[in-house]
Each structure stands twice: as structure tokens, then as C-alpha cells.
Amino acid sequence: MLFLGLGIVLLALKYFEIGPVAMWEWWWVLSPFALAVAWWAWADWSGYTKKKAVEKENDRKQARIDKSREALGIKPRKKR
């Protein structure tokens, strides 16, 4: 997401000819977009995206279990 935001800012600076970015070559300005594509490809290939989704889902599940136990008057388990 950082690369995408940086790319948009650099693209706007180049388009409106603001600051030193106006003198840069287009490939320098567009390179953050290529880095963003490379990052997303790597994240999907390596399983990083799926791992983060599973961690988020497990955290939500544990929070729901802890909330139910607390409502029943049972102390929630401590994380190991």
C-alpha cells in the first residue's frame, strides 16, 4: 500500500510539474507501481496474504470465545 500511495503522489507531482519531480524521467515516477505489483505477486505466491487473513480470523474467533466466557462468568484463558 505504501508503494501505491507513493506512486500516486509522484504521478501527481509529475503531471502538475511540481518540484524536482517534474524533471524526472517517467520510468522513475512509475516505478513505485511496478514495486507494488511485485509486492502483491510475492505476497500471494508466498502465502503471506493467506497467513495474515487466517491470523485475523483466529484473533476474531478467540475474542468471541473470550467474550462468551466472560458473559458466563468464566475467566478467559491466557494466551500460551
N, CA, C and O atoms as a printed pandas DataFrame, in Angstrom:
     atom_number atom_name residue_name chain_id  residue_number  x_coord  y_coord  z_coord
0              1         N          MET        A               1    0.822   -1.185    0.000
1              2        CA          MET        A               1    0.000    0.000    0.000
2              3         C          MET        A               1    0.869    1.252    0.000
3              4         O          MET        A               1    0.501    2.280   -0.568
4              5         N          LEU        A               2    2.018    1.151    0.640
5              6        CA          LEU        A               2    2.940    2.269    0.682
6              7         C          LEU        A               2    3.421    2.622   -0.729
7              8         O          LEU        A               2    3.477    3.793   -1.102
8              9         N          PHE        A               3    3.768    1.591   -1.504
9             10        CA          PHE        A               3    4.231    1.833   -2.869
10            11         C          PHE        A               3    3.147    2.481   -3.724
11            12         O          PHE        A               3    3.431    3.368   -4.529
12            13         N          LEU        A               4    1.922    2.042   -3.546
13            14        CA          LEU        A               4    0.813    2.602   -4.313
14            15         C          LEU        A               4    0.601    4.074   -3.964
15            16         O          LEU        A               4    0.420    4.898   -4.861
16            17         N          GLY        A               5    0.620    4.411   -2.696
17            18        CA          GLY        A               5    0.466    5.805   -2.274
18            19         C          GLY        A               5    1.596    6.681   -2.781
19            20         O          GLY        A               5    1.368    7.795   -3.253
20            21         N          LEU        A               6    2.823    6.171   -2.680
21            22        CA          LEU        A               6    3.977    6.911   -3.186
22            23         C          LEU        A               6    3.875    7.126   -4.688
23            24         O          LEU        A               6    4.198    8.204   -5.189
24            25         N          GLY        A               7    3.428    6.106   -5.406
25            26        CA          GLY        A               7    3.264    6.221   -6.855
26            27         C          GLY        A               7    2.239    7.275   -7.239
27            28         O          GLY        A               7    2.448    8.028   -8.189
28            29         N          ILE        A               8    1.144    7.332   -6.513
29            30        CA          ILE        A               8    0.102    8.322   -6.807
30            31         C          ILE        A               8    0.611    9.733   -6.553
31            32         O          ILE        A               8    0.355   10.646   -7.338
32            33         N          VAL        A               9    1.337    9.905   -5.444
33            34        CA          VAL        A               9    1.897   11.232   -5.140
34            35         C          VAL        A               9    2.901   11.655   -6.205
35            36         O          VAL        A               9    2.853   12.784   -6.692
36            37         N          LEU        A              10    3.805   10.757   -6.566
37            38        CA          LEU        A              10    4.796   11.091   -7.591
38            39         C          LEU        A              10    4.144   11.354   -8.949
39            40         O          LEU        A              10    4.573   12.242   -9.686
40            41         N          LEU        A              11    3.120   10.590   -9.273
41            42        CA          LEU        A              11    2.403   10.793  -10.528
42            43         C          LEU        A              11    1.753   12.177  -10.560
43            44         O          LEU        A              11    1.820   12.870  -11.576
44            45         N          ALA        A              12    1.134   12.577   -9.468
45            46        CA          ALA        A              12    0.507   13.898   -9.399
46            47         C          ALA        A              12    1.554   15.007   -9.495
47            48         O          ALA        A              12    1.342   16.003  -10.186
48            49         N          LEU        A              13    2.682   14.838   -8.803
49            50        CA          LEU        A              13    3.739   15.845   -8.864
50            51         C          LEU        A              13    4.307   15.970  -10.281
51            52         O          LEU        A              13    4.593   17.076  -10.740
52            53         N          LYS        A              14    4.467   14.863  -10.958
53            54        CA          LYS        A              14    4.993   14.891  -12.331
54            55         C          LYS        A              14    3.975   15.513  -13.277
55            56         O          LYS        A              14    4.333   16.334  -14.122
56            57         N          TYR        A              15    2.714   15.131  -13.143
57            58        CA          TYR        A              15    1.664   15.625  -14.041
58            59         C          TYR        A              15    1.485   17.139  -13.910
59            60         O          TYR        A              15    1.348   17.844  -14.910
60            61         N          PHE        A              16    1.488   17.629  -12.673
61            62        CA          PHE        A              16    1.297   19.061  -12.444
62            63         C          PHE        A              16    2.616   19.836  -12.438
63            64         O          PHE        A              16    2.633   21.036  -12.164
64            65         N          GLU        A              17    3.721   19.145  -12.742
65            66        CA          GLU        A              17    5.052   19.747  -12.855
66            67         C          GLU        A              17    5.432   20.540  -11.606
67            68         O          GLU        A              17    5.756   21.725  -11.669
68            69         N          ILE        A              18    5.379   19.850  -10.483
69            70        CA          ILE        A              18    5.689   20.468   -9.199
70            71         C          ILE        A              18    7.029   19.932   -8.697
71            72         O          ILE        A              18    7.264   18.723   -8.682
72            73         N          GLY        A              19    7.895   20.845   -8.290
73            74        CA          GLY        A              19    9.163   20.480   -7.669
74            75         C          GLY        A              19   10.113   19.757   -8.605
75            76         O          GLY        A              19    9.946   19.790   -9.824
76            77         N          PRO        A              20   11.117   19.102   -8.023
77            78        CA          PRO        A              20   12.118   18.417   -8.834
78            79         C          PRO        A              20   11.570   17.184   -9.556
79            80         O          PRO        A              20   12.192   16.692  -10.497
80            81         N          VAL        A              21   10.434   16.695   -9.130
81            82        CA          VAL        A              21    9.833   15.524   -9.773
82            83         C          VAL        A              21    9.476   15.827  -11.224
83            84         O          VAL        A              21    9.434   14.914  -12.050
84            85         N          ALA        A              22    9.221   17.079  -11.545
85            86        CA          ALA        A              22    8.868   17.473  -12.912
86            87         C          ALA        A              22    9.998   17.156  -13.888
87            88         O          ALA        A              22    9.746   16.934  -15.073
88            89         N          MET        A              23   11.235   17.132  -13.408
89            90        CA          MET        A              23   12.382   16.873  -14.280
90            91         C          MET        A              23   12.736   15.385  -14.378
91            92         O          MET        A              23   13.542   14.997  -15.224
92            93         N          TRP        A              24   12.148   14.564  -13.530
93            94        CA          TRP        A              24   12.462   13.142  -13.523
94            95         C          TRP        A              24   11.918   12.464  -14.772
95            96         O          TRP        A              24   10.945   12.923  -15.370
96            97         N          GLU        A              25   12.555   11.373  -15.156
97            98        CA          GLU        A              25   12.053   10.542  -16.253
98            99         C          GLU        A              25   10.778    9.833  -15.792
99           100         O          GLU        A              25   10.584    9.610  -14.597
100          101         N          TRP        A              26    9.912    9.482  -16.743
101          102        CA          TRP        A              26    8.645    8.849  -16.404
102          103         C          TRP        A              26    8.847    7.489  -15.735
103          104         O          TRP        A              26    8.060    7.100  -14.872
104          105         N          TRP        A              27    9.882    6.775  -16.123
105          106        CA          TRP        A              27   10.055    5.441  -15.544
106          107         C          TRP        A              27   10.381    5.523  -14.057
107          108         O          TRP        A              27   10.043    4.605  -13.310
108          109         N          TRP        A              28   11.029    6.597  -13.608
109          110        CA          TRP        A              28   11.260    6.794  -12.176
110          111         C          TRP        A              28    9.946    7.052  -11.440
111          112         O          TRP        A              28    9.728    6.568  -10.329
112          113         N          VAL        A              29    9.083    7.824  -12.088
113          114        CA          VAL        A              29    7.805    8.180  -11.464
114          115         C          VAL        A              29    6.885    6.963  -11.378
115          116         O          VAL        A              29    6.139    6.812  -10.410
116          117         N          LEU        A              30    6.939    6.098  -12.387
117          118        CA          LEU        A              30    6.048    4.940  -12.429
118          119         C          LEU        A              30    6.616    3.707  -11.720
119          120         O          LEU        A              30    5.905    2.715  -11.561
120          121         N          SER        A              31    7.865    3.748  -11.296
121          122        CA          SER        A              31    8.490    2.584  -10.661
122          123         C          SER        A              31    7.803    2.131   -9.361
123          124         O          SER        A              31    7.785    0.928   -9.101
124          125         N          PRO        A              32    7.240    3.017   -8.536
125          126        CA          PRO        A              32    6.532    2.509   -7.344
126          127         C          PRO        A              32    5.337    1.609   -7.693
127          128         O          PRO        A              32    4.997    0.710   -6.924
128          129         N          PHE        A              33    4.707    1.843   -8.833
129          130        CA          PHE        A              33    3.601    0.974   -9.243
130          131         C          PHE        A              33    4.113   -0.422   -9.572
131          132         O          PHE        A              33    3.465   -1.415   -9.240
132          133         N          ALA        A              34    5.271   -0.504  -10.222
133          134        CA          ALA        A              34    5.875   -1.803  -10.521
134          135         C          ALA        A              34    6.271   -2.516   -9.228
135          136         O          ALA        A              34    6.111   -3.731   -9.112
136          137         N          LEU        A              35    6.787   -1.763   -8.264
137          138        CA          LEU        A              35    7.138   -2.359   -6.974
138          139         C          LEU        A              35    5.896   -2.867   -6.242
139          140         O          LEU        A              35    5.943   -3.907   -5.585
140          141         N          ALA        A              36    4.792   -2.139   -6.355
141          142        CA          ALA        A              36    3.542   -2.582   -5.720
142          143         C          ALA        A              36    3.063   -3.891   -6.347
143          144         O          ALA        A              36    2.626   -4.795   -5.635
144          145         N          VAL        A              37    3.142   -3.996   -7.664
145          146        CA          VAL        A              37    2.736   -5.231   -8.346
146          147         C          VAL        A              37    3.644   -6.380   -7.913
147          148         O          VAL        A              37    3.169   -7.486   -7.655
148          149         N          ALA        A              38    4.951   -6.119   -7.834
149          150        CA          ALA        A              38    5.887   -7.157   -7.401
150          151         C          ALA        A              38    5.589   -7.600   -5.970
151          152         O          ALA        A              38    5.633   -8.793   -5.669
152          153         N          TRP        A              39    5.287   -6.649   -5.091
153          154        CA          TRP        A              39    4.956   -6.983   -3.701
154          155         C          TRP        A              39    3.704   -7.849   -3.626
155          156         O          TRP        A              39    3.687   -8.858   -2.919
156          157         N          TRP        A              40    2.655   -7.460   -4.353
157          158        CA          TRP        A              40    1.415   -8.237   -4.322
158          159         C          TRP        A              40    1.623   -9.636   -4.898
159          160         O          TRP        A              40    1.069  -10.607   -4.383
160          161         N          ALA        A              41    2.407   -9.741   -5.951
161          162        CA          ALA        A              41    2.688  -11.053   -6.536
162          163         C          ALA        A              41    3.438  -11.927   -5.532
163          164         O          ALA        A              41    3.112  -13.103   -5.365
164          165         N          TRP        A              42    4.439  -11.356   -4.866
165          166        CA          TRP        A              42    5.190  -12.119   -3.882
166          167         C          TRP        A              42    4.300  -12.525   -2.702
167          168         O          TRP        A              42    4.361  -13.663   -2.237
168          169         N          ALA        A              43    3.484  -11.597   -2.225
169          170        CA          ALA        A              43    2.620  -11.878   -1.070
170          171         C          ALA        A              43    1.648  -13.013   -1.378
171          172         O          ALA        A              43    1.393  -13.862   -0.524
172          173         N          ASP        A              44    1.110  -13.030   -2.581
173          174        CA          ASP        A              44    0.198  -14.111   -2.957
174          175         C          ASP        A              44    0.945  -15.419   -3.168
175          176         O          ASP        A              44    0.464  -16.479   -2.769
176          177         N          TRP        A              45    2.107  -15.353   -3.788
177          178        CA          TRP        A              45    2.882  -16.553   -4.080
178          179         C          TRP        A              45    3.390  -17.217   -2.809
179          180         O          TRP        A              45    3.365  -18.443   -2.693
180          181         N          SER        A              46    3.848  -16.418   -1.860
181          182        CA          SER        A              46    4.465  -16.950   -0.647
182          183         C          SER        A              46    3.450  -17.384    0.406
183          184         O          SER        A              46    3.812  -18.072    1.360
184          185         N          GLY        A              47    2.210  -17.002    0.253
185          186        CA          GLY        A              47    1.198  -17.337    1.249
186          187         C          GLY        A              47    1.074  -16.304    2.348
187          188         O          GLY        A              47    0.333  -16.512    3.309
188          189         N          TYR        A              48    1.783  -15.197    2.227
189          190        CA          TYR        A              48    1.753  -14.140    3.240
190          191         C          TYR        A              48    0.340  -13.595    3.418
191          192         O          TYR        A              48   -0.104  -13.386    4.547
192          193         N          THR        A              49   -0.364  -13.365    2.321
193          194        CA          THR        A              49   -1.717  -12.814    2.375
194          195         C          THR        A              49   -2.657  -13.771    3.105
195          196         O          THR        A              49   -3.435  -13.347    3.960
196          197         N          LYS        A              50   -2.589  -15.047    2.774
197          198        CA          LYS        A              50   -3.448  -16.046    3.402
198          199         C          LYS        A              50   -3.124  -16.187    4.889
199          200         O          LYS        A              50   -4.023  -16.342    5.716
200          201         N          LYS        A              51   -1.837  -16.133    5.221
201          202        CA          LYS        A              51   -1.419  -16.246    6.621
202          203         C          LYS        A              51   -1.991  -15.104    7.447
203          204         O          LYS        A              51   -2.486  -15.323    8.553
204          205         N          LYS        A              52   -1.927  -13.887    6.918
205          206        CA          LYS        A              52   -2.463  -12.731    7.638
206          207         C          LYS        A              52   -3.976  -12.833    7.790
207          208         O          LYS        A              52   -4.520  -12.464    8.831
208          209         N          ALA        A              53   -4.660  -13.333    6.760
209          210        CA          ALA        A              53   -6.116  -13.490    6.841
210          211         C          ALA        A              53   -6.488  -14.518    7.908
211          212         O          ALA        A              53   -7.434  -14.307    8.667
212          213         N          VAL        A              54   -5.754  -15.622    7.969
213          214        CA          VAL        A              54   -6.025  -16.663    8.964
214          215         C          VAL        A              54   -5.748  -16.138   10.371
215          216         O          VAL        A              54   -6.518  -16.412   11.292
216          217         N          GLU        A              55   -4.662  -15.389   10.549
217          218        CA          GLU        A              55   -4.365  -14.813   11.859
218          219         C          GLU        A              55   -5.470  -13.867   12.317
219          220         O          GLU        A              55   -5.867  -13.885   13.482
220          221         N          LYS        A              56   -5.957  -13.053   11.411
221          222        CA          LYS        A              56   -7.033  -12.114   11.751
222          223         C          LYS        A              56   -8.306  -12.882   12.144
223          224         O          LYS        A              56   -8.982  -12.538   13.113
224          225         N          GLU        A              57   -8.609  -13.917   11.373
225          226        CA          GLU        A              57   -9.796  -14.718   11.663
226          227         C          GLU        A              57   -9.667  -15.428   13.016
227          228         O          GLU        A              57  -10.631  -15.490   13.779
228          229         N          ASN        A              58   -8.484  -15.957   13.309
229          230        CA          ASN        A              58   -8.270  -16.631   14.598
230          231         C          ASN        A              58   -8.364  -15.654   15.766
231          232         O          ASN        A              58   -8.891  -16.002   16.822
232          233         N          ASP        A              59   -7.862  -14.448   15.587
233          234        CA          ASP        A              59   -7.970  -13.431   16.637
234          235         C          ASP        A              59   -9.428  -13.068   16.901
235          236         O          ASP        A              59   -9.840  -12.927   18.053
236          237         N          ARG        A              60  -10.210  -12.915   15.826
237          238        CA          ARG        A              60  -11.637  -12.606   15.991
238          239         C          ARG        A              60  -12.362  -13.747   16.694
239          240         O          ARG        A              60  -13.216  -13.517   17.550
240          241         N          LYS        A              61  -12.014  -14.983   16.325
241          242        CA          LYS        A              61  -12.634  -16.155   16.940
242          243         C          LYS        A              61  -12.317  -16.211   18.429
243          244         O          LYS        A              61  -13.204  -16.460   19.245
244          245         N          GLN        A              62  -11.056  -15.982   18.787
245          246        CA          GLN        A              62  -10.649  -16.022   20.192
246          247         C          GLN        A              62  -11.317  -14.908   20.988
247          248         O          GLN        A              62  -11.705  -15.112   22.138
248          249         N          ALA        A              63  -11.453  -13.734   20.385
249          250        CA          ALA        A              63  -12.126  -12.623   21.070
250          251         C          ALA        A              63  -13.594  -12.966   21.321
251          252         O          ALA        A              63  -14.140  -12.643   22.376
252          253         N          ARG        A              64  -14.224  -13.615   20.357
253          254        CA          ARG        A              64  -15.619  -14.015   20.515
254          255         C          ARG        A              64  -15.754  -15.057   21.622
255          256         O          ARG        A              64  -16.688  -14.990   22.422
256          257         N          ILE        A              65  -14.838  -16.014   21.675
257          258        CA          ILE        A              65  -14.861  -17.041   22.727
258          259         C          ILE        A              65  -14.645  -16.405   24.094
259          260         O          ILE        A              65  -15.351  -16.727   25.050
260          261         N          ASP        A              66  -13.672  -15.502   24.189
261          262        CA          ASP        A              66  -13.396  -14.827   25.461
262          263         C          ASP        A              66  -14.596  -14.010   25.921
263          264         O          ASP        A              66  -14.914  -13.995   27.110
264          265         N          LYS        A              67  -15.260  -13.338   25.001
265          266        CA          LYS        A              67  -16.437  -12.541   25.351
266          267         C          LYS        A              67  -17.558  -13.438   25.875
267          268         O          LYS        A              67  -18.241  -13.084   26.836
268          269         N          SER        A              68  -17.747  -14.595   25.245
269          270        CA          SER        A              68  -18.782  -15.532   25.691
270          271         C          SER        A              68  -18.465  -16.089   27.075
271          272         O          SER        A              68  -19.347  -16.203   27.927
272          273         N          ARG        A              69  -17.202  -16.434   27.288
273          274        CA          ARG        A              69  -16.806  -16.960   28.605
274          275         C          ARG        A              69  -16.976  -15.904   29.691
275          276         O          ARG        A              69  -17.409  -16.204   30.804
276          277         N          GLU        A              70  -16.633  -14.680   29.356
277          278        CA          GLU        A              70  -16.777  -13.599   30.329
278          279         C          GLU        A              70  -18.249  -13.383   30.677
279          280         O          GLU        A              70  -18.588  -13.123   31.832
280          281         N          ALA        A              71  -19.123  -13.493   29.671
281          282        CA          ALA        A              71  -20.556  -13.332   29.913
282          283         C          ALA        A              71  -21.093  -14.450   30.811
283          284         O          ALA        A              71  -22.049  -14.248   31.560
284          285         N          LEU        A              72  -20.468  -15.634   30.729
285          286        CA          LEU        A              72  -20.879  -16.758   31.573
286          287         C          LEU        A              72  -20.240  -16.726   32.955
287          288         O          LEU        A              72  -20.590  -17.524   33.825
288          289         N          GLY        A              73  -19.303  -15.805   33.157
289          290        CA          GLY        A              73  -18.641  -15.692   34.453
290          291         C          GLY        A              73  -17.388  -16.541   34.555
291          292         O          GLY        A              73  -16.838  -16.708   35.643
292          293         N          ILE        A              74  -16.932  -17.082   33.427
293          294        CA          ILE        A              74  -15.715  -17.885   33.401
294          295         C          ILE        A              74  -14.570  -16.994   32.959
295          296         O          ILE        A              74  -14.693  -16.234   31.999
296          297         N          LYS        A              75  -13.453  -17.097   33.670
297          298        CA          LYS        A              75  -12.309  -16.273   33.272
298          299         C          LYS        A              75  -11.754  -16.790   31.938
299          300         O          LYS        A              75  -11.637  -17.997   31.726
300          301         N          PRO        A              76  -11.415  -15.849   31.045
301          302        CA          PRO        A              76  -10.846  -16.293   29.755
302          303         C          PRO        A              76   -9.467  -16.909   29.952
303          304         O          PRO        A              76   -8.729  -16.554   30.871
304          305         N          ARG        A              77   -9.149  -17.827   29.074
305          306        CA          ARG        A              77   -7.835  -18.473   29.123
306          307         C          ARG        A              77   -6.752  -17.466   28.752
307          308         O          ARG        A              77   -6.960  -16.562   27.943
308          309         N          LYS        A              78   -5.604  -17.653   29.363
309          310        CA          LYS        A              78   -4.472  -16.813   28.998
310          311         C          LYS        A              78   -3.835  -17.382   27.742
311          312         O          LYS        A              78   -3.825  -18.594   27.532
312          313         N          LYS        A              79   -3.306  -16.497   26.912
313          314        CA          LYS        A              79   -2.628  -16.966   25.698
314          315         C          LYS        A              79   -1.347  -17.664   26.075
315          316         O          LYS        A              79   -0.639  -17.252   26.994
316          317         N          ARG        A              80   -1.063  -18.717   25.359
317          318        CA          ARG        A              80    0.149  -19.507   25.623
318          319         C          ARG        A              80    1.328  -18.908   24.961
319          320         O          ARG        A              80    2.435  -19.436   25.073
